Amino acid sequence: MRNTILFGVSMILLANLCFGIMSAFVKITADYFSPMENVFYRSITMTLLLLLIYPFKPYRLKSYKQGGFKKLAFRVVVGGLAMLAFFYNIEKISLATATAFSQCAPIYTVLLSPLLLKEKLKRSALISACIGLVGVVLISDPSVENVGPVEIIMGILSGIFVSLAYITLRDLREYYDKQAVILAFAFGMSLLGLAGMFVDIPFLSTGIHIPRKEDILWISLIGISGTLGQYFLTYAYMNAPAGIIAPIEYTRIVWGLLFGLYLGDTFLDLKSSLGVALILCSGLLIALPALLKELKNFKSCN
């Protein structure tokens, strides 16, 4: 039991590192490619890698039962929109702030679950979510760096769409293998990204830019790091309880800060730092009951 949990914790730490690396590469390519192009290149590379791996590690592609396709399609769309909004913010604002916006998903999950899943909203969870919302307000200050109205909207949407994707994943476990969901997401986003590249969307899609020689390396690294991150994330939740894994996901903000500083982002000012800290505290407080429950179960098994 202990070794399994330690393995899961190590997997989520590696996943967050890989996602941090992926975000850094996206920021590097953002000077040339639009957010829509980065979504396509990230997804198509991931799709090809997953197809190459499949013969060596096959899994069930068909659904366990009928009724899951619409939910899977919804997960692809909201996950893709979350990625698109996140990639836009990576280009426009600091990597740490963009990551903090995206990591607000648990806050929105608390607020949306009563509406979508008919779950009872606990007072402690509501207070924790409100703390996180204060953090969102603090990092949404237009006087700080380049955070304007569009960036704020994109940041909030990225968190909401990630939250909707997480909520959908709960139901998808009844219909599809986890690896099949990952492949469907990558393939679906490849199609949506490709179609979006032919549509002129202000801020998000500005035509097709043919990759240069140096871009091939960055595109490949975005796909490889994103794929590894997704695999490590999957294995983390397969080997350790979600209550223990979820709080550790917030280390992704730390990687966003470190990689952002390396790429030239300015250090967060006091207000933004406080906002990020409140978002971190909010997420940890939301996950705390599940964490304490899992730790109690762990002690009782030893």
Secondary structure, DSSP 8 states (H G I E B T S, - for coil): -HHHHHHHHHHHHHHHHHHHHHHHHHHHHTTTS-HHHHHHHHHHHHHHHHHHHTTTS----S-SSTT-HHHHHHHHHHHHHHHHHHHHHHHHS-HHHHHHHHTTHHHHHHHHHHHHT-----HHHHHHHHHHHHHHHHHT-TTSTT--HHHHHHHHHHHHHHHHHHHHHHHHTTTS-HHHHHHHHHHHHHHHHHHHHTS-BTTTB-------HHHHHHHHHHHHHHHHHHHHHHHHHHHS-HHHHHHHTTHHHHHHHHHHHHTT-----HHHHHHHHHHHHHHHHHHHHHHHHHHHHHHHT-
